[in-house]
Amino acid sequence: MAFRDQVRRFEGKNVKVETVNGNFFGKLIEVKSSTIILREHDNDRRTIIRDSKIIAVTEHDHDC
């Protein structure tokens, strides 16, 4: 299954993205063919993450 198909089910949800550079928490805004766009909780900043840097994407409760 392709990257886009696997991650698309998390669009609009709060997620935790584990990457080789650390972890990001936020709302998954959009999934492109090889990148995801995340709106971070802490600073309301858009973050673009390439799929080659992603280790895992999991649903995450914002309250935790």
N, C-alpha and C positions, 0 to 999 in steps of 0.2 A: 504494500500500500504506500502511496506517495506521501511525502511530508505534508503537503497541503491538505490532503484528505484526512490525515490523522489529527492535525491540529485544528482544523476548521470547526470541530464540534465544541471547542472552547471559546469561540468568538462571542464577545459580549459578556463573558464571565470573568471573575477574578481568578487569576492564575499565579503560580510560582514558576518562573523559568530558570532552570539551572543551566549555567553556561560555563565554559572553560575560564571565564573571567569573573565568576561570582554568580550570586543569585539576584533575580529581579522579581519584584512583586507588583502587580497592577492589573488593570483591566485590559484584556486582549481586544484591541480595536479592529485589526484587519490581518488577514493571512494572505500573503502573496505567494508566488511559486517557490521562492527560496528565502523569504524573510517574513518576520512577524513584526507588527507594530503594536507596542504596549504603551498604555497610559499609566505611569507610575503613581502609586498612592502618596508617597512622601512629598513629592514636589510638583505633582500634576504635569510632569514633563513627558513628552513623547519619546519613546526609545525604539529604535529600529535594530533588530537582532537578526543576523544572518543564520541560516539553518546549519551551516558548518560549525558554528560556535555553540549550538544548543546541545545539551546533554539530555534534558528532560523537561516536559511541560506537564504540570499537574494543576488540577483545580484547587483553589486555596480560599479559605474563609477570611475575608478582610478584617474581621474583628479580632483574630488571633494575634 
